[in-house]
Structures are given as structure tokens and as C-alpha cells.
Amino acid sequence: MKKLYLLLALLLFVAFCYLIYKTWDIFGFWNIILTGVFSLFTGILLSRFARARKEVGDEVIYNPKEFPKIAQIAVSIGICYYLFTVVSSKNISSYEYTFGLIYIFLLTCLPIVISFIKIIRDRNDFVSVSDTVVRYKDNSHTGEIKIDQIQTCSYNKKGMLLELKDGSSRLIELHNMNFSSIDIFSLVNEINKYLPKTSETAEDATEQNKTI
């Protein structure tokens, strides 16, 4: 069995190396590097404008903005078109041309379509926080949790995990609600401001035990 895993790992490594070689051979080394760096830079820059937090009365509402994400899609479409012009202008075989189109579709076009669908699907999702309650909407699923029912609030790989005082827990999958990692950490800190400190909770428990 170990030999089979090693063989599969070797085949995957060879396939990956071949993919890198053919991609650079068809599009050119600098085209791949520069488009990748440009996409990463614009993504980081635009994410700063997609901050979700706003205050409405006594509530803090987290509802990520769609415009920066649409702008990133526009950048991706531009990169997609540029790579298409590169592969179309070269004198290459039909196999290499098809390989280039498949690369553009899988690495650029498909993520664009997925991102656009997520923006439309999750555009009205939100989480609101006040000193009494946490409310949220994830597509058709809505919920409400009173602050005094929450034991701890922490970051989870899928979003935000709320541990409740009755022993149950509630996972709000913020990554499926257009939330960035920055917004998730900000939201967790926002909720934790309203929760009693661990030391205070421990002192309360000690006082209750003395009373009993």
C-alpha cells in the first residue's frame, strides 16, 4: 500500500511539474508571474474597501460590501482576456492552444463564475451585534442568540463558533456569507467585548459555590 501511495505521489509531482513547464512555455514566464502578482495585489487592496462593519443605532452590523468583489471580478476578466490574446497570438500546435484555453478556463474563468454566484447568493447575509443579542442571516437561514446565553466566541476555520452556557454550540459559517478573515476576526472581537471575562466568570462561580 505504501508503494502505491508513493507511486501516486510521484505521478502527481510529475504532472504538476509538467503543468508548470507547459504553462510557462505557452504563456511565457513573466506573463504568468506578473498576472499572478497583479491579481494578488489588487485582491489585497480591494479587500480593504470591502470591510463589513457599520454602526446603526445601538447595533453593529457586519454585511460585506459587494462592489470591491465585483471590481476584483472585473480585474480577473481583464487578466483572462490578456492571457487569451497571448495564447491566440502565438504560433503553437492545436494541442498547446487547447491546453492554454483549458488553463485559462480552470484558473481564471471558473473562479470568476463561482465568485459571481457567491456574490449574488450571499449579498444580503449579515450578522448584527448589540449589548443584548446577536442576530444573523445566512441566505434563508436566520437566527438570534442572546448575549447572556453565550459562554465563549471564537474563530473557526468555517467562520465563528459560539459556545453556549447550556452546553450546546452554534457555528455561523461566515466564509459562506462573503466574510473575509479580517471581518471574521473583527466580528469575534466585537462579540467578545460584550461577554464577561473568564476571571469574572470564575469569581461569579466561586461566589455561587460559597452561597450554596
Secondary structure, DSSP 8 states (H G I E B T S, - for coil): -HHHHHHHHHHHHHHHHHHHHHHHHHH-HHHHHHHHHHHHHHHHHHHTT---EEEETTEEEE---SHHHHHHHHHHHHHHHHHHHHHHHS---HHHHHHHHHHHIIIIIHHHHHHHHHHHHHTT-EEEE-SSEEEEEETTEEEEEEGGGEEEEEEETTEEEEEETTS-EEEE-GGGGT--HHHHHHHHHHHHTTS--HHHHHHHHHHHHHH-
